[in-house]
Amino acid sequence: MSRKTPPQSHHETTPLTWFVLTVGLLLIGWCVWWNAFVYWKKLKMMGELLYRDGYTPAEYRDGATRVMTFHPELREDAIMLYALQGLQKVLAQNQDQAQALEDTRQTLEAWEPLYPDSPRIWIYPGRMYAFLWFAQHQESDYEKAVDYFERALRLSPKYPFALYDLHALYRLHGDLEEAANIREVIERYYGPMTEEQASSII
């Protein structure tokens, strides 16, 4: 009596299976390439804004606006770069310092509605005027820096960057009572300040 060999099952790869696999791999490859391209484009745009020389304030504003338009997630970074670029032009003895600074201020304030609940937008111009005060010792710059930090704190009373920056600004200006008041607020929320924090600059 002959013994029957059980039938073996064969899983054949059909042309449809190969097609689906090929399309899937192509889609994955395209997604990886596209994300890499978008990331490179972001870096390129931000790099041009940060490192290109010779921008006028209006040109820099337009460049930052392009970043904000195409990459909304980078808006606050664009604002930071714009503010620092405005400061750089003033400290580099731009031919029209007052206009360069005023253009920066107006643009930052025009962007305020984009961030109705964000205290961060006011930190950058606050630091811009604080550094300007360090360099030129104009009392009006000091008052503007205080005003911007206070705007940030009105939006977020616990915002640490505004608290620490305002404490440093008061201390360096010699407003020791105001500095002590801000230090009390800092230590209430974040614990005792270290000596390094208490003596830091912005």
PyMOL commands that set and color helices and strands:
alter all, ss='L'
color gray80, all
select helices_A, chain A and resi 15-51+57-70+72-91+97-110+112-114+120-136+139-155+160-173+176-190+195-198
alter helices_A, ss='H'
color red, helices_A
deselect
rebuild
show_as cartoon
